């Protein structure tokens, strides 16, 4: 995996043109630091700007503040990337973490037609991948073409909903996909997401699962989008397919949320329209020689990013530390990996690379949630660490 964790393979296509911030583990202080990624190194902004990413994003113009700050140089990006792979990591040297901290990680589901149909298929299959091919053909023939270009919550969507009810084909996934209310769920707790280079986790009992490459929005406490990055909403199709009430077990496991490599703040080089135009690419490389590639365009999303944020944070639901919001994916791999008709599922050791020109690349290795490094550094540990470093103001 270290061949993937290079500066050239990690940075956005325009390099350091934008404002890139993140978090790094600094062994010298036994804790995390808010850092800026620059051409001349990685700089700790914790004392000069903000001790947490959450607080940084509350600034009116965080990009301008970061551009104007110097910070303390803590190393080279190349060295930190190489050390972000836990295999052979030197624990005495810094490495990168997920570029978020106190924000809960939320996710919007079924925001693309293709992934919406795959959720319906999972539901109809009851989590059995052997039935997926036949069900996919039936569902696609019945409703596939009618959903494209449909505005969720519109009169046309309501008419289609009634038609599908009459046909006995209505689904809870179609409800949130074309109905008035978006699906917004909690993906992961604050500080539990892993960063680039880390191992991602599958529940050891899962036999049908996949990566979900997505754009992740960084939103402040007032619902303002301040930046974006990439994420892997690791998904267990068998668990969720058996019952939607197993969504927590399907989505929230140790290492099942990866975010990174860095947060690109909104500025003159990267605005909301740039987010709306992002094309996310996925590559899975297996130790068995298997390779999978796919692409997901934000231009095909059914709800605008600002609408997704409005469904997440507002008068009925506040987040004083802001949120990180996964926008959903259109990518649902159906290519057979082993047995014909059973589609794709991960194998241990898979390397997953999620990339986009303006956001860089997030790279992780697949493991089991009960065998990879456990999550041990939570909010209490962070507060104690920041206090000991004199970074908490009264």
Secondary structure as UniProt FT lines:
FT   TURN            2..4
FT   HELIX           7..10
FT   TURN            13..16
FT   STRAND          20..26
FT   TURN            27..30
FT   STRAND          31..38
FT   TURN            39..40
FT   STRAND          41..44
FT   TURN            46..49
FT   HELIX           53..57
FT   TURN            60..61
FT   HELIX           62..68
FT   STRAND          72..75
FT   HELIX           77..82
FT   TURN            83..84
FT   TURN            87..88
FT   TURN            91..92
FT   STRAND          95..97
FT   STRAND          104..109
FT   HELIX           113..125
FT   TURN            126..127
FT   HELIX           129..131
FT   HELIX           132..139
FT   HELIX           140..144
FT   HELIX           145..147
FT   TURN            148..149
FT   TURN            152..153
FT   HELIX           155..167
FT   HELIX           172..178
FT   STRAND          183..188
FT   TURN            190..191
FT   TURN            196..197
FT   STRAND          199..202
FT   TURN            204..205
FT   STRAND          209..210
FT   STRAND          213..219
FT   TURN            221..222
FT   STRAND          225..233
FT   STRAND          235..236
FT   HELIX           237..242
FT   HELIX           244..246
FT   HELIX           247..251
FT   TURN            254..255
FT   STRAND          257..265
FT   TURN            268..269
FT   HELIX           272..276
FT   STRAND          279..285
FT   TURN            287..288
FT   STRAND          291..297
FT   HELIX           298..300
FT   HELIX           305..312
FT   TURN            315..316
FT   TURN            320..321
FT   STRAND          323..326
FT   TURN            340..341
FT   TURN            348..349
FT   STRAND          351..356
FT   TURN            357..359
FT   STRAND          360..368
FT   TURN            369..371
FT   HELIX           379..388
FT   TURN            389..390
//
